[in-house]
Amino acid sequence: MDRRSFLKTGAALSAASIVPFARAQELGWRTFEVSTRVELVGTGPARVWLPVPSVNAGYQKVISNRFEAGSGRASIVKDARYGAGILVAEFGKSDTPVVELVSRFSTRDRAVTPGKPTGEKLGKAERSLYLSATELLPLDGIVKQTAMDITKGQKNDLDRAHAIYEWIVDNTYRDAKVRGCGVGDIKFMLENRSLGGKCADLNALFVGLARAAGIPARDVYGVRVADSKLGYKSLGKSGDITRAQHCRAEFYLEGTGWVPVDPADVRKVVLEENGGLPLGDAKVEAARKRLFGSWEMNWLAYNYAHDLKLPGAVKGPVGFLMYPNAEALEQGNLMRLDSLDPDHFIYKMSAREILA
């Protein structure tokens, strides 16, 4: 293992953002540890890529990232476009491909009141980035037309963003049959009126429609790390979090800053809470109101990246990095393993809260 590289890169990803534990407790912060272990069958050659927490904000502080890669070589790198942290592990022909990442971080619940400044400013380059189309978020054609139809008559960005949020809650549904968190192909969803999906579909739809309406917006990719304290069994996960990945969304409001939203979790409450609830149920209404402007931070944010090129990969970019990814030798060729199928691409994720 390249420990020197780890020490340098781990420090870079959390520099000046470490919240001393006692101080974090005083400010209402909670501290967690998440472990991700990948063990590929057989020996190399192989490559493994893991998302490394790289979001430092008013609601999350990265404390440390440490890793082991056995006989392989590993280091943490940063994507130049989005700043996403990536653990890259490479294994030779005789190596056993095993890699483990352990991340510590602190979070606190987040609530943003539109019109009340958060101190977050959006520079010109960032504004351009979060108004740009991506492979799965085209901003023309049916996406543009749908955004214009939804926001017609709305007077400002707040009203436009809220109209998009409400439209998604009213018109989409969580589809339990979708693999993983979905893929976020919003053009396909709209063209085919196939408005079922999971978080990477429904929250991507919010982001794409917001951008098409001229509102900077972004997906935030992560994983649930603790049970909900708000009475929602469906909106939390602790212990074994191997299948607990979850994508959220934000939009930028001038004079306020980044505003958190999560229409996908409203539809998750509808499908899963108490065996299923109607949209008009009080529990759904409470989630619907709360999830425009706030997040319960029983969740780890990894990154904002789209169309991410994995360093050294034989295959092309991934739409987003929220799952472990790997390429291994199959039939004489390095092949990308299916990151949405943990029954065949075996990895294990666990979370624990670190208490005083």
GUSEPA-666161 format. One record per residue (C-alpha): residue in three letters; x, y, z. Coordinates in nm, 4 decimals. Layout:
# GUSEPA-666161
<node res="ALA" xx="X" yy="Y" zz="Z"/>
...
This chain:
# GUSEPA-666161
<node res="MET" xx="0.0000" yy="0.0000" zz="0.0000"/>
<node res="ASP" xx="0.1178" yy="0.3527" zz="-0.0807"/>
<node res="ARG" xx="0.0946" yy="0.4981" zz="0.2696"/>
<node res="ARG" xx="0.2850" yy="0.8161" zz="0.1818"/>
<node res="SER" xx="0.0351" yy="0.8917" zz="-0.0934"/>
<node res="PHE" xx="-0.2471" yy="0.8263" zz="0.1525"/>
<node res="LEU" xx="-0.1112" yy="1.0633" zz="0.4115"/>
<node res="LYS" xx="-0.0737" yy="1.3454" zz="0.1607"/>
<node res="THR" xx="-0.4031" yy="1.2965" zz="-0.0188"/>
<node res="GLY" xx="-0.6079" yy="1.2219" zz="0.2914"/>
<node res="ALA" xx="-0.4872" yy="1.5472" zz="0.4405"/>
<node res="ALA" xx="-0.5666" yy="1.7383" zz="0.1241"/>
<node res="LEU" xx="-0.9242" yy="1.6143" zz="0.1179"/>
<node res="SER" xx="-0.9902" yy="1.7219" zz="0.4746"/>
<node res="ALA" xx="-0.7527" yy="2.0139" zz="0.5239"/>
<node res="ALA" xx="-0.8833" yy="2.2946" zz="0.7450"/>
<node res="SER" xx="-1.2174" yy="2.1163" zz="0.7767"/>
<node res="ILE" xx="-1.1607" yy="1.8798" zz="1.0667"/>
<node res="VAL" xx="-1.4138" yy="1.9300" zz="1.3432"/>
<node res="PRO" xx="-1.2587" yy="1.8349" zz="1.6784"/>
<node res="PHE" xx="-1.4853" yy="1.5687" zz="1.8276"/>
<node res="ALA" xx="-1.5738" yy="1.7507" zz="2.1502"/>
<node res="ARG" xx="-1.6421" yy="2.0718" zz="1.9605"/>
<node res="ALA" xx="-1.8538" yy="1.8837" zz="1.7065"/>
<node res="GLN" xx="-2.0665" yy="1.7410" zz="1.9867"/>
<node res="GLU" xx="-2.1187" yy="2.0894" zz="2.1302"/>
<node res="LEU" xx="-2.2457" yy="2.2213" zz="1.7981"/>
<node res="GLY" xx="-2.4923" yy="1.9376" zz="1.7426"/>
<node res="TRP" xx="-2.2644" yy="1.7431" zz="1.5119"/>
<node res="ARG" xx="-2.2662" yy="1.3623" zz="1.4999"/>
<node res="THR" xx="-1.9554" yy="1.1652" zz="1.4040"/>
<node res="PHE" xx="-1.9652" yy="0.8464" zz="1.1971"/>
<node res="GLU" xx="-1.7312" yy="0.5896" zz="1.0522"/>
<node res="VAL" xx="-1.8076" yy="0.4121" zz="0.7237"/>
<node res="SER" xx="-1.6094" yy="0.1101" zz="0.6045"/>
<node res="THR" xx="-1.6176" yy="-0.0198" zz="0.2468"/>
<node res="ARG" xx="-1.4483" yy="-0.3499" zz="0.1628"/>
<node res="VAL" xx="-1.4198" yy="-0.4982" zz="-0.1861"/>
<node res="GLU" xx="-1.2843" yy="-0.8504" zz="-0.2387"/>
<node res="LEU" xx="-1.2815" yy="-0.9726" zz="-0.5985"/>
<node res="VAL" xx="-1.2836" yy="-1.3441" zz="-0.6781"/>
<node res="GLY" xx="-0.9465" yy="-1.4944" zz="-0.7798"/>
<node res="THR" xx="-0.6349" yy="-1.2919" zz="-0.8524"/>
<node res="GLY" xx="-0.5551" yy="-0.9855" zz="-1.0644"/>
<node res="PRO" xx="-0.5036" yy="-0.8053" zz="-1.2877"/>
<node res="ALA" xx="-0.7833" yy="-0.5803" zz="-1.1644"/>
<node res="ARG" xx="-0.8688" yy="-0.2230" zz="-1.0755"/>
<node res="VAL" xx="-1.1076" yy="-0.0987" zz="-0.8086"/>
<node res="TRP" xx="-1.2460" yy="0.2533" zz="-0.7623"/>
<node res="LEU" xx="-1.4260" yy="0.3669" zz="-0.4487"/>
<node res="PRO" xx="-1.5972" yy="0.7019" zz="-0.3850"/>
<node res="VAL" xx="-1.4140" yy="0.8944" zz="-0.1139"/>
<node res="PRO" xx="-1.6071" yy="1.1554" zz="0.0896"/>
<node res="SER" xx="-1.4987" yy="1.4926" zz="-0.0473"/>
<node res="VAL" xx="-1.7864" yy="1.7264" zz="0.0414"/>
<node res="ASN" xx="-1.6966" yy="1.9745" zz="0.3139"/>
<node res="ALA" xx="-1.9807" yy="2.2134" zz="0.3895"/>
<node res="GLY" xx="-2.1833" yy="2.3615" zz="0.6713"/>
<node res="TYR" xx="-2.3556" yy="2.0273" zz="0.7209"/>
<node res="GLN" xx="-2.0613" yy="1.7864" zz="0.6730"/>
<node res="LYS" xx="-1.6938" yy="1.7813" zz="0.7640"/>
<node res="VAL" xx="-1.4582" yy="1.5087" zz="0.6452"/>
<node res="ILE" xx="-1.2220" yy="1.4028" zz="0.9233"/>
<node res="SER" xx="-1.0098" yy="1.1289" zz="0.7672"/>
<node res="ASN" xx="-0.9859" yy="0.8625" zz="0.4972"/>
<node res="ARG" xx="-0.7556" yy="0.5635" zz="0.5419"/>
<node res="PHE" xx="-0.7217" yy="0.2528" zz="0.3270"/>
<node res="GLU" xx="-0.5546" yy="-0.0839" zz="0.2827"/>
<node res="ALA" xx="-0.4943" yy="-0.2603" zz="-0.0479"/>
<node res="GLY" xx="-0.2863" yy="-0.5644" zz="0.0518"/>
<node res="SER" xx="-0.0306" yy="-0.6454" zz="-0.2152"/>
<node res="GLY" xx="-0.1841" yy="-0.3964" zz="-0.4573"/>
<node res="ARG" xx="-0.1072" yy="-0.0292" zz="-0.5113"/>
<node res="ALA" xx="-0.3583" yy="0.2340" zz="-0.4030"/>
<node res="SER" xx="-0.3911" yy="0.6086" zz="-0.3743"/>
<node res="ILE" xx="-0.6604" yy="0.8738" zz="-0.3420"/>
<node res="VAL" xx="-0.6959" yy="1.1135" zz="-0.6322"/>
<node res="LYS" xx="-0.9230" yy="1.4089" zz="-0.6969"/>
<node res="ASP" xx="-1.1310" yy="1.4616" zz="-1.0091"/>
<node res="ALA" xx="-1.0310" yy="1.7951" zz="-1.1617"/>
<node res="ARG" xx="-1.3809" yy="1.8972" zz="-1.2772"/>
<node res="TYR" xx="-1.5932" yy="1.8284" zz="-0.9687"/>
<node res="GLY" xx="-1.3359" yy="1.7705" zz="-0.6952"/>
<node res="ALA" xx="-1.4670" yy="1.4179" zz="-0.6363"/>
<node res="GLY" xx="-1.2373" yy="1.1983" zz="-0.4278"/>
<node res="ILE" xx="-1.1609" yy="0.8559" zz="-0.5769"/>
<node res="LEU" xx="-0.9667" yy="0.5713" zz="-0.4178"/>
<node res="VAL" xx="-0.7864" yy="0.3928" zz="-0.7006"/>
<node res="ALA" xx="-0.6513" yy="0.0437" zz="-0.6307"/>
<node res="GLU" xx="-0.4553" yy="-0.1557" zz="-0.8903"/>
<node res="PHE" xx="-0.3639" yy="-0.5234" zz="-0.8695"/>
<node res="GLY" xx="-0.1166" yy="-0.7231" zz="-1.0745"/>
<node res="LYS" xx="-0.1560" yy="-1.0732" zz="-1.2126"/>
<node res="SER" xx="-0.0508" yy="-1.2490" zz="-0.8912"/>
<node res="ASP" xx="-0.2173" yy="-1.0051" zz="-0.6462"/>
<node res="THR" xx="-0.5323" yy="-1.0783" zz="-0.4488"/>
<node res="PRO" xx="-0.7710" yy="-0.7885" zz="-0.5231"/>
<node res="VAL" xx="-0.8838" yy="-0.6769" zz="-0.1774"/>
<node res="VAL" xx="-0.9234" yy="-0.3119" zz="-0.0800"/>
<node res="GLU" xx="-1.0801" yy="-0.1426" zz="0.2215"/>
<node res="LEU" xx="-1.1579" yy="0.2246" zz="0.2801"/>
<node res="VAL" xx="-1.2479" yy="0.3630" zz="0.6222"/>
<node res="SER" xx="-1.3857" yy="0.7181" zz="0.6349"/>
<node res="ARG" xx="-1.4643" yy="0.9309" zz="0.9371"/>
<node res="PHE" xx="-1.6794" yy="1.2413" zz="0.9128"/>
<node res="SER" xx="-1.9177" yy="1.4582" zz="1.1114"/>
<node res="THR" xx="-2.2629" yy="1.5744" zz="1.0052"/>
<node res="ARG" xx="-2.5413" yy="1.7909" zz="1.1398"/>
<node res="ASP" xx="-2.8977" yy="1.8372" zz="1.0196"/>
<node res="ARG" xx="-2.9382" yy="2.0973" zz="0.7506"/>
<node res="ALA" xx="-3.2181" yy="2.3495" zz="0.7023"/>
<node res="VAL" xx="-3.2083" yy="2.6482" zz="0.4670"/>
<node res="THR" xx="-3.4607" yy="2.9304" zz="0.4719"/>
<node res="PRO" xx="-3.4956" yy="3.0966" zz="0.1299"/>
<node res="GLY" xx="-3.4010" yy="3.4627" zz="0.1629"/>
<node res="LYS" xx="-3.1775" yy="3.4018" zz="0.4630"/>
<node res="PRO" xx="-2.8133" yy="3.4080" zz="0.3420"/>
<node res="THR" xx="-2.6019" yy="3.1004" zz="0.4069"/>
<node res="GLY" xx="-2.2768" yy="3.2708" zz="0.3085"/>
<node res="GLU" xx="-2.2378" yy="3.0392" zz="0.0081"/>
<node res="LYS" xx="-2.1405" yy="3.2166" zz="-0.3130"/>
<node res="LEU" xx="-2.1464" yy="3.0728" zz="-0.6631"/>
<node res="GLY" xx="-1.8548" yy="3.1742" zz="-0.8840"/>
<node res="LYS" xx="-1.8777" yy="3.2098" zz="-1.2613"/>
<node res="ALA" xx="-1.7116" yy="2.8740" zz="-1.3326"/>
<node res="GLU" xx="-1.9313" yy="2.6903" zz="-1.0832"/>
<node res="ARG" xx="-2.2437" yy="2.8556" zz="-1.2193"/>
<node res="SER" xx="-2.1513" yy="2.7409" zz="-1.5682"/>
<node res="LEU" xx="-2.0797" yy="2.3879" zz="-1.4437"/>
<node res="TYR" xx="-2.4124" yy="2.3517" zz="-1.2657"/>
<node res="LEU" xx="-2.6069" yy="2.4909" zz="-1.5590"/>
<node res="SER" xx="-2.4432" yy="2.2534" zz="-1.8068"/>
<node res="ALA" xx="-2.5851" yy="1.9489" zz="-1.9811"/>
<node res="THR" xx="-2.4352" yy="1.6059" zz="-1.9131"/>
<node res="GLU" xx="-2.4674" yy="1.2739" zz="-2.0936"/>
<node res="LEU" xx="-2.7774" yy="1.1793" zz="-1.8940"/>
<node res="LEU" xx="-2.9025" yy="1.5342" zz="-1.8304"/>
<node res="PRO" xx="-2.9606" yy="1.6939" zz="-2.1718"/>
<node res="LEU" xx="-3.1163" yy="2.0387" zz="-2.1411"/>
<node res="ASP" xx="-3.2801" yy="2.0746" zz="-2.4808"/>
<node res="GLY" xx="-3.5778" yy="1.9084" zz="-2.6508"/>
<node res="ILE" xx="-3.8339" yy="1.7495" zz="-2.4238"/>
<node res="VAL" xx="-3.6364" yy="1.8374" zz="-2.1090"/>
<node res="LYS" xx="-3.6409" yy="2.2088" zz="-2.1948"/>
<node res="GLN" xx="-4.0066" yy="2.1999" zz="-2.2990"/>
<node res="THR" xx="-4.1126" yy="2.0189" zz="-1.9822"/>
<node res="ALA" xx="-3.9214" yy="2.2667" zz="-1.7665"/>
<node res="MET" xx="-4.0862" yy="2.5600" zz="-1.9449"/>
<node res="ASP" xx="-4.4322" yy="2.4063" zz="-1.9080"/>
<node res="ILE" xx="-4.3843" yy="2.3424" zz="-1.5349"/>
<node res="THR" xx="-4.2444" yy="2.6881" zz="-1.4567"/>
<node res="LYS" xx="-4.4722" yy="2.8951" zz="-1.6804"/>
<node res="GLY" xx="-4.6018" yy="3.1989" zz="-1.4930"/>
<node res="GLN" xx="-4.3598" yy="3.1590" zz="-1.1991"/>
<node res="LYS" xx="-4.1960" yy="3.4876" zz="-1.1036"/>
<node res="ASN" xx="-3.8566" yy="3.3899" zz="-0.9644"/>
<node res="ASP" xx="-3.6102" yy="3.1036" zz="-0.9214"/>
<node res="LEU" xx="-3.7519" yy="3.0008" zz="-0.5855"/>
<node res="ASP" xx="-4.1021" yy="2.9654" zz="-0.7269"/>
<node res="ARG" xx="-3.9681" yy="2.7861" zz="-1.0346"/>
<node res="ALA" xx="-3.7654" yy="2.5394" zz="-0.8266"/>
<node res="HIS" xx="-4.0608" yy="2.4765" zz="-0.5980"/>
<node res="ALA" xx="-4.2905" yy="2.4159" zz="-0.8965"/>
<node res="ILE" xx="-4.0457" yy="2.1568" zz="-1.0345"/>
<node res="TYR" xx="-4.0202" yy="1.9885" zz="-0.6945"/>
<node res="GLU" xx="-4.3990" yy="1.9678" zz="-0.6586"/>
<node res="TRP" xx="-4.4378" yy="1.8404" zz="-1.0162"/>
<node res="ILE" xx="-4.1941" yy="1.5568" zz="-0.9489"/>
<node res="VAL" xx="-4.3681" yy="1.4575" zz="-0.6262"/>
<node res="ASP" xx="-4.7076" yy="1.4626" zz="-0.8007"/>
<node res="ASN" xx="-4.6111" yy="1.2926" zz="-1.1285"/>
<node res="THR" xx="-4.3377" yy="1.0386" zz="-1.0551"/>
<node res="TYR" xx="-4.3284" yy="0.7266" zz="-0.8420"/>
<node res="ARG" xx="-4.0687" yy="0.5106" zz="-0.6752"/>
<node res="ASP" xx="-4.0308" yy="0.1844" zz="-0.8655"/>
<node res="ALA" xx="-3.9037" yy="-0.0945" zz="-0.6398"/>
<node res="LYS" xx="-3.8073" yy="-0.3046" zz="-0.9436"/>
<node res="VAL" xx="-3.5421" yy="-0.0552" zz="-1.0588"/>
<node res="ARG" xx="-3.1919" yy="-0.1871" zz="-0.9937"/>
<node res="GLY" xx="-2.9744" yy="-0.0025" zz="-0.7455"/>
<node res="CYS" xx="-3.0608" yy="0.3675" zz="-0.7351"/>
<node res="GLY" xx="-3.1405" yy="0.3866" zz="-1.1067"/>
<node res="VAL" xx="-2.9350" yy="0.5504" zz="-1.3818"/>
<node res="GLY" xx="-3.0809" yy="0.9015" zz="-1.4203"/>
<node res="ASP" xx="-3.1601" yy="0.8991" zz="-1.7936"/>
<node res="ILE" xx="-3.4093" yy="1.1851" zz="-1.7796"/>
<node res="LYS" xx="-3.4641" yy="1.2209" zz="-2.1555"/>
<node res="PHE" xx="-3.5731" yy="0.8575" zz="-2.1738"/>
<node res="MET" xx="-3.8024" yy="0.9042" zz="-1.8740"/>
<node res="LEU" xx="-3.9782" yy="1.2052" zz="-2.0246"/>
<node res="GLU" xx="-3.9975" yy="1.0818" zz="-2.3836"/>
<node res="ASN" xx="-4.1451" yy="0.7490" zz="-2.2763"/>
<node res="ARG" xx="-4.3553" yy="0.8872" zz="-1.9903"/>
<node res="SER" xx="-4.1667" yy="0.6351" zz="-1.7817"/>
<node res="LEU" xx="-4.1663" yy="0.8375" zz="-1.4630"/>
<node res="GLY" xx="-4.0912" yy="0.5581" zz="-1.2200"/>
<node res="GLY" xx="-3.7480" yy="0.5174" zz="-1.0708"/>
<node res="LYS" xx="-3.5357" yy="0.5621" zz="-0.7638"/>
<node res="CYS" xx="-3.3311" yy="0.8466" zz="-0.6220"/>
<node res="ALA" xx="-3.0746" yy="0.8726" zz="-0.9047"/>
<node res="ASP" xx="-3.3674" yy="0.8981" zz="-1.1477"/>
<node res="LEU" xx="-3.6128" yy="1.1238" zz="-0.9661"/>
<node res="ASN" xx="-3.3604" yy="1.3654" zz="-0.8168"/>
<node res="ALA" xx="-3.1726" yy="1.3772" zz="-1.1481"/>
<node res="LEU" xx="-3.5031" yy="1.4798" zz="-1.3038"/>
<node res="PHE" xx="-3.5205" yy="1.7696" zz="-1.0588"/>
<node res="VAL" xx="-3.1634" yy="1.8742" zz="-1.1414"/>
<node res="GLY" xx="-3.2103" yy="1.8501" zz="-1.5172"/>
<node res="LEU" xx="-3.5401" yy="2.0403" zz="-1.5190"/>
<node res="ALA" xx="-3.3977" yy="2.3080" zz="-1.2886"/>
<node res="ARG" xx="-3.0932" yy="2.3583" zz="-1.5117"/>
<node res="ALA" xx="-3.3169" yy="2.3710" zz="-1.8197"/>
<node res="ALA" xx="-3.5158" yy="2.6447" zz="-1.6433"/>
<node res="GLY" xx="-3.1938" yy="2.8419" zz="-1.5845"/>
<node res="ILE" xx="-3.1463" yy="2.7484" zz="-1.2178"/>
<node res="PRO" xx="-2.8045" yy="2.6106" zz="-1.1125"/>
<node res="ALA" xx="-2.8605" yy="2.2673" zz="-0.9608"/>
<node res="ARG" xx="-2.6636" yy="1.9547" zz="-0.8803"/>
<node res="ASP" xx="-2.6987" yy="1.5965" zz="-0.7666"/>
<node res="VAL" xx="-2.5252" yy="1.5012" zz="-0.4428"/>
<node res="TYR" xx="-2.4277" yy="1.1334" zz="-0.4343"/>
<node res="GLY" xx="-2.3913" yy="0.9495" zz="-0.1050"/>
<node res="VAL" xx="-2.5091" yy="0.6760" zz="0.1288"/>
<node res="ARG" xx="-2.7362" yy="0.6507" zz="0.4349"/>
<node res="VAL" xx="-2.5454" yy="0.5862" zz="0.7574"/>
<node res="ALA" xx="-2.8004" yy="0.5902" zz="1.0430"/>
<node res="ASP" xx="-3.1678" yy="0.5403" zz="1.1198"/>
<node res="SER" xx="-3.3976" yy="0.8395" zz="1.0870"/>
<node res="LYS" xx="-3.4832" yy="1.0203" zz="1.4089"/>
<node res="LEU" xx="-3.7891" yy="1.1786" zz="1.2482"/>
<node res="GLY" xx="-4.0115" yy="0.8729" zz="1.2581"/>
<node res="TYR" xx="-3.9475" yy="0.7488" zz="0.9023"/>
<node res="LYS" xx="-3.8314" yy="0.3876" zz="0.8919"/>
<node res="SER" xx="-3.7825" yy="0.4123" zz="0.5153"/>
<node res="LEU" xx="-3.5459" yy="0.7109" zz="0.5300"/>
<node res="GLY" xx="-3.2563" yy="0.5645" zz="0.7239"/>
<node res="LYS" xx="-3.0202" yy="0.2687" zz="0.7443"/>
<node res="SER" xx="-2.7557" yy="0.1703" zz="0.9973"/>
<node res="GLY" xx="-2.5113" yy="-0.1174" zz="1.0426"/>
<node res="ASP" xx="-2.4961" yy="-0.2976" zz="0.7081"/>
<node res="ILE" xx="-2.5347" yy="-0.0180" zz="0.4488"/>
<node res="THR" xx="-2.4218" yy="-0.2169" zz="0.1433"/>
<node res="ARG" xx="-2.7474" yy="-0.1319" zz="-0.0365"/>
<node res="ALA" xx="-2.8121" yy="0.2060" zz="0.1284"/>
<node res="GLN" xx="-2.6731" yy="0.4385" zz="-0.1413"/>
<node res="HIS" xx="-2.8823" yy="0.7522" zz="-0.1824"/>
<node res="CYS" xx="-2.8638" yy="1.0543" zz="-0.4126"/>
<node res="ARG" xx="-3.0010" yy="1.3953" zz="-0.3135"/>
<node res="ALA" xx="-3.0241" yy="1.7307" zz="-0.4949"/>
<node res="GLU" xx="-2.9631" yy="2.1034" zz="-0.4432"/>
<node res="PHE" xx="-3.0417" yy="2.4219" zz="-0.6318"/>
<node res="TYR" xx="-2.8696" yy="2.7571" zz="-0.6015"/>
<node res="LEU" xx="-3.0791" yy="3.0578" zz="-0.4997"/>
<node res="GLU" xx="-2.9224" yy="3.4000" zz="-0.5391"/>
<node res="GLY" xx="-2.9029" yy="3.5775" zz="-0.2035"/>
<node res="THR" xx="-2.9447" yy="3.2517" zz="-0.0122"/>
<node res="GLY" xx="-2.7033" yy="2.9868" zz="-0.1367"/>
<node res="TRP" xx="-2.7494" yy="2.6149" zz="-0.2001"/>
<node res="VAL" xx="-3.0951" yy="2.4887" zz="-0.1049"/>
<node res="PRO" xx="-3.1352" yy="2.1147" zz="-0.0306"/>
<node res="VAL" xx="-3.4245" yy="1.9139" zz="-0.1745"/>
<node res="ASP" xx="-3.5169" yy="1.5462" zz="-0.2000"/>
<node res="PRO" xx="-3.8390" yy="1.4751" zz="-0.3934"/>
<node res="ALA" xx="-3.7272" yy="1.1123" zz="-0.4396"/>
<node res="ASP" xx="-3.7505" yy="1.0504" zz="-0.0666"/>
<node res="VAL" xx="-4.1058" yy="1.1845" zz="-0.0601"/>
<node res="ARG" xx="-4.1967" yy="0.9139" zz="-0.3115"/>
<node res="LYS" xx="-4.0033" yy="0.6595" zz="-0.0997"/>
<node res="VAL" xx="-4.2245" yy="0.7479" zz="0.1970"/>
<node res="VAL" xx="-4.5324" yy="0.6984" zz="-0.0245"/>
<node res="LEU" xx="-4.4181" yy="0.3531" zz="-0.1356"/>
<node res="GLU" xx="-4.2577" yy="0.2112" zz="0.1772"/>
<node res="GLU" xx="-4.3724" yy="0.3842" zz="0.4945"/>
<node res="ASN" xx="-4.6313" yy="0.1842" zz="0.6895"/>
<node res="GLY" xx="-4.6700" yy="-0.0510" zz="0.3930"/>
<node res="GLY" xx="-4.7572" yy="0.2336" zz="0.1559"/>
<node res="LEU" xx="-4.9354" yy="0.5659" zz="0.2018"/>
<node res="PRO" xx="-5.1468" yy="0.7972" zz="-0.0167"/>
<node res="LEU" xx="-4.9988" yy="1.1327" zz="-0.1195"/>
<node res="GLY" xx="-5.2467" yy="1.3114" zz="0.1059"/>
<node res="ASP" xx="-5.1429" yy="1.1246" zz="0.4217"/>
<node res="ALA" xx="-5.0179" yy="1.3492" zz="0.7024"/>
<node res="LYS" xx="-4.6850" yy="1.1652" zz="0.7193"/>
<node res="VAL" xx="-4.6292" yy="1.2169" zz="0.3453"/>
<node res="GLU" xx="-4.7328" yy="1.5814" zz="0.3671"/>
<node res="ALA" xx="-4.4832" yy="1.6364" zz="0.6482"/>
<node res="ALA" xx="-4.2026" yy="1.4776" zz="0.4420"/>
<node res="ARG" xx="-4.3052" yy="1.6772" zz="0.1363"/>
<node res="LYS" xx="-4.2844" yy="2.0033" zz="0.3267"/>
<node res="ARG" xx="-3.9624" yy="1.9191" zz="0.5079"/>
<node res="LEU" xx="-3.7690" yy="1.7891" zz="0.2068"/>
<node res="PHE" xx="-3.7865" yy="2.1181" zz="0.0215"/>
<node res="GLY" xx="-3.5190" yy="2.3106" zz="0.2116"/>
<node res="SER" xx="-3.3821" yy="2.0573" zz="0.4574"/>
<node res="TRP" xx="-3.2039" yy="1.7261" zz="0.4924"/>
<node res="GLU" xx="-3.1751" yy="1.5019" zz="0.7965"/>
<node res="MET" xx="-2.8041" yy="1.4284" zz="0.7996"/>
<node res="ASN" xx="-2.8124" yy="1.0589" zz="0.8785"/>
<node res="TRP" xx="-2.6392" yy="1.0404" zz="0.5411"/>
<node res="LEU" xx="-2.2893" yy="1.0799" zz="0.3965"/>
<node res="ALA" xx="-2.2349" yy="1.3035" zz="0.0920"/>
<node res="TYR" xx="-1.9604" yy="1.1768" zz="-0.1416"/>
<node res="ASN" xx="-1.9519" yy="1.4119" zz="-0.4418"/>
<node res="TYR" xx="-2.1408" yy="1.6032" zz="-0.7146"/>
<node res="ALA" xx="-1.9757" yy="1.4390" zz="-1.0164"/>
<node res="HIS" xx="-2.1328" yy="1.3413" zz="-1.3497"/>
<node res="ASP" xx="-1.9731" yy="1.1611" zz="-1.6471"/>
<node res="LEU" xx="-1.6744" yy="1.0701" zz="-1.4331"/>
<node res="LYS" xx="-1.3634" yy="0.9201" zz="-1.5918"/>
<node res="LEU" xx="-1.2206" yy="0.6543" zz="-1.3611"/>
<node res="PRO" xx="-0.8392" yy="0.6800" zz="-1.3581"/>
<node res="GLY" xx="-0.6805" yy="0.4007" zz="-1.5611"/>
<node res="ALA" xx="-1.0140" yy="0.2496" zz="-1.6643"/>
<node res="VAL" xx="-1.0393" yy="0.0491" zz="-1.9855"/>
<node res="LYS" xx="-1.4093" yy="0.1222" zz="-2.0216"/>
<node res="GLY" xx="-1.5658" yy="0.4671" zz="-2.0559"/>
<node res="PRO" xx="-1.6904" yy="0.7161" zz="-1.7933"/>
<node res="VAL" xx="-1.9528" yy="0.6326" zz="-1.5322"/>
<node res="GLY" xx="-2.2625" yy="0.8491" zz="-1.5083"/>
<node res="PHE" xx="-2.1932" yy="0.9037" zz="-1.1386"/>
<node res="LEU" xx="-1.9741" yy="0.7585" zz="-0.8627"/>
<node res="MET" xx="-2.1868" yy="0.6425" zz="-0.5696"/>
<node res="TYR" xx="-2.1037" yy="0.2705" zz="-0.5749"/>
<node res="PRO" xx="-1.7766" yy="0.0772" zz="-0.5743"/>
<node res="ASN" xx="-1.6603" yy="0.0122" zz="-0.9307"/>
<node res="ALA" xx="-1.4144" yy="-0.2446" zz="-1.0617"/>
<node res="GLU" xx="-1.2626" yy="-0.3933" zz="-1.3744"/>
<node res="ALA" xx="-1.1378" yy="-0.7518" zz="-1.3625"/>
<node res="LEU" xx="-1.0084" yy="-1.0109" zz="-1.6052"/>
<node res="GLU" xx="-1.2888" yy="-1.2066" zz="-1.7705"/>
<node res="GLN" xx="-1.2314" yy="-1.4274" zz="-2.0756"/>
<node res="GLY" xx="-0.8917" yy="-1.2694" zz="-2.1276"/>
<node res="ASN" xx="-1.0118" yy="-0.9068" zz="-2.1170"/>
<node res="LEU" xx="-1.0482" yy="-0.6470" zz="-1.8451"/>
<node res="MET" xx="-1.4233" yy="-0.6049" zz="-1.8083"/>
<node res="ARG" xx="-1.6231" yy="-0.3531" zz="-1.6035"/>
<node res="LEU" xx="-1.8114" yy="-0.5314" zz="-1.3255"/>
<node res="ASP" xx="-2.1757" yy="-0.4471" zz="-1.2621"/>
<node res="SER" xx="-2.1696" yy="-0.2025" zz="-0.9707"/>
<node res="LEU" xx="-2.5484" yy="-0.2283" zz="-0.9300"/>
<node res="ASP" xx="-2.5325" yy="-0.5992" zz="-0.8567"/>
<node res="PRO" xx="-2.3704" yy="-0.6559" zz="-0.5150"/>
<node res="ASP" xx="-2.4810" yy="-1.0217" zz="-0.5235"/>
<node res="HIS" xx="-2.2243" yy="-1.0846" zz="-0.8001"/>
<node res="PHE" xx="-1.9836" yy="-0.7927" zz="-0.7542"/>
<node res="ILE" xx="-1.9310" yy="-0.8628" zz="-0.3860"/>
<node res="TYR" xx="-1.8544" yy="-0.5799" zz="-0.1509"/>
<node res="LYS" xx="-1.9544" yy="-0.4876" zz="0.2026"/>
<node res="MET" xx="-2.0308" yy="-0.1500" zz="0.3557"/>
<node res="SER" xx="-2.0933" yy="-0.0783" zz="0.7217"/>
<node res="ALA" xx="-2.1557" yy="0.2326" zz="0.9304"/>
<node res="ARG" xx="-2.1317" yy="0.3121" zz="1.2983"/>
<node res="GLU" xx="-2.1781" yy="0.6260" zz="1.5005"/>
<node res="ILE" xx="-1.8858" yy="0.7252" zz="1.7206"/>
<node res="LEU" xx="-2.0255" yy="0.8322" zz="2.0557"/>
<node res="ALA" xx="-1.8483" yy="1.0315" zz="2.3245"/>
